[in-house]
């Protein structure tokens, strides 16, 4: 079961237990539980049905003079889903995972259908290293040092465009980290 769904179901269980007093159901608590279910129904459907995230904010990054359009995954939910369930990724597009703290970052490919390369970036956008990742695996691919960002592109994109570790990516279009 999807991690977010488990947490939401646990929250529902807690509310349900609060709603029952002495084995009887209080009138107001089921309404609160129903409201919570309704407000999170779309996110639950994405997790349960395998619908890719496509409505994330976008930014343009400059990598070695080349513009790349990225979706920005800056929330825990967006970072957890990432590029899962996508059948393809356009040639010069990717996803930038924005983290609030600088630390070693690990990525995996569960429910990700396309091969990707992850570039791990420090807080200044300098590339620490790369990881080629195969689809539908849970193998962890970790940054070689503390990273604030991870940029995923189609596998081989960085090599084809001569992008190397130590090179800086212009992140001005992304804005501040959370």
N, C-alpha and C positions, 0 to 999 in steps of 0.2 A: 504494500500500500504506500502511496506517495506520502512523504514526510509531513508536508503541510496539511494534508487531509487527516492524517493521524492526530496532529495537534488540534485541528478544528473539531474532530470527533470527540477528543478528550474534553475540550472545552464544553461541547454540547452535553456530555455526560455529567460534568460538574454542575452545569446549570440545571439539568434535569434533576439531579440529586437535591439541589437547593430548592427546587420547585415542589418537591414532595415533602410534606411535613406530616409525620405520624402516619405515613402510608397514604395520605390524601394529597391531591394535586391542588396547589394554590393557583388562583386564576391568572395572576399577572406574569408569573415566571415562564409559562409556556409561550406567551406572546413575545417575550424577550428572546427566548430560544429560537422561535420561528423567524424573528427579525434577523438574528445572527445568521441563520441558515440562508435566508434570502440574500443578504448582502454579500455572502461569500460564495454563492452558487456558481458564478462565472468562473472563479478561480478553481473551484472544485471540479467543474466540468473540464477545464484545461488539463488538470492533473489526471483525471480519470479517463478521459477520452483521447489523450495524446495530441491535443491541439497546440501547435507552436505559438510562441509569443511573437506577435507581429506589430503590436501597438506601442512599443517602447520608444522613448525619445531618440532622436537621431542626431548625429554630429558628423562633421567632416574632419578627418585627420590628415595631416600631411606627412608622408613617409618618403624621404629621399626625393622631394619635389613632386611626388605623385599624390593626388587626392584620393582618399578612400572614404566611402560612406559607411558609417557604422551605426548599429543600434547600441544604445548605452544601457547596460544592465547595472543599475546603481542601488537597487533594493535587494534585500535578502531573497525574496521570492523570484525576482528576475534573474539574479545570479544562479539560483538553484536550478531553474529551468533552462536558461541559456539558449543554445541552439538545438535543443531536443526536438524531435519529431519533424524536422525540416527535411524535405526530399532533396533540396538543392540550395545552393547559396550563390548569388550572382558573383561574377568574376572579381570585381573590385569592391566587394562589400564584406563586412565582418561584424563581429560583436565585441564591444569593449566592456569588460567587467571592471567596475570601479569599486574599490574597497576603501573603507574609512581608516584603516590602520595599515602600517607598513609591516609585513611579516611574510614568511614563506607561504606561498600559495600553491595548492594542488588542484588539478583539474582531472576529470574523468569523462567518459563518453557514454554513460548509460542512457539509453533511449535516443542517442544521437546517431543519425543515419548516414552522415557524410563524413569522410576523413577530413580532419582539420589539423592545422598547425597553430599552437599557442605560442605567443611571444610574451614573456614575462617582463614587465617594465617597473622601474623604480618610480619614486614620486616625481622625478623630473622628466619622465618619459624615456629614459635611457633603457635600451634593451639589455636585459641581464642574460637571456638565453632563450632557446626555443625547445618545443617538444612536438614531435609529430605524433598524432593520436589517431588510432584506428576506431572505426565505428563500433557501437554496441558493446563496449567493454567497460569494466569497472576498474581497470588498472589506473593507479594514480600517476600523474605526471606533475612533478613539483618544480617550483622555481629554484634556481641555483643560489638564490639569496632573497632577502626581504623584498617583496614586491607590493606595489600599490595598485597596479593595473595588470590585467591580462587581456591581450588582444587575440581573438581567434579569427583566422582566415582559412580559406580553402587550403588543404594540404599542399605544400610546395610553393605557395604564393610568395613568401618572403625570399626563398632561394631564387625563384624565377626573376625577381625584381632586384636582386643583388643586395637585399637588406641583411645586415649582419649584426651580431651581438656588439654592443658598445655604441651603436648608432642611436640617435635620439629621434623620437617621434614627436611632432608638434601636436600637443594636446590642447591648444588654446581654444578650440571649438567645443571642448567638453564642459568647461566650467569647473567650479570647485568640487572637491570630493565631499561626500557626506560627513 
